[in-house]
Amino acid sequence: MRYDGGVQPPIDEMLRRSPIFHRLTPEDRQRLTAVALVREFDKGAMLFSEGDPSDFLYTVIVGRVKVFKVTARGTDVILEIFGPGDSVGAVAVYETRPYPASAVAVAQTTCLLLPRPAFFALLETHPTLVRGLLVGLTRRLVDLTNRLTELSGGHIEPRLARLFLKLADDMGQRRKDGVFIPMALSRQELADMIGTTIETAIRIMSRWGKEDIVRTEKDGFLLIDRSALEALALT
């Protein structure tokens, strides 16, 4: 098992690197370490489905997780893509209600799982743990709010440019001819993520490909001209 190019670190180190848990005291991280589990998911494996009991709080250590809902027509609408350090299903766990959406690994993924009963027992008996989590959750909510603002405001093409810049920053792999984003998304999924139609997504992606800005590949996208995307993102 790998993490950032090295051997998997201890669970305590995984918690320290997570935005939600890194403000905890060493003692509180050790308390969580005692009840935490580590699980691996192959690409395409479901972490949980919409309506399942929220038995675990998942934190991504390695890989990517897509959270989505299925529409009445049977199509998937992507709500968010989570990467290393991100917690998945946190609100459902805290509110003790079923997961409101489904989550699937879109790459080989390792997650840290906190069982809800043990997690709640620690929260009830250790106030410092609650305070540390509140700081981490507040920062995470601010980050998510900023991301939503960036991706949902303005015209369509700048929104798509901001989406690709975000994906490149989150998971981009440097190549000699650009930055590869190892995330295969359909034109419909791209459209859903920025709130537009599939026809508009097709038109923009076709033009970007001809202009050598972003090229669609079998397993993802190659961001060729970042400066062009950055200029588009500001329009």
Secondary structure, DSSP 8 states (H G I E B T S, - for coil): -EETTEE---HHHHHHHSTTTTTS-HHHHHHHHTT-EEEEE-TT-EEE-TTS---EEEEEEES-EEEEEE-TTS-EEEEEEE-TT-EESHHHHHHT---SSEEEESSSEEEEEEEHHHHHHHHHH-HHHHHHHHHHHHHHHHHHHHHHHHHHSS-HHHHHHHHHHHHHHHH-EEETTEEEE-----HHHHHHHHT--HHHHHHHHHHHHHTTSEEEETTEEEE--HHHHHHHHT-
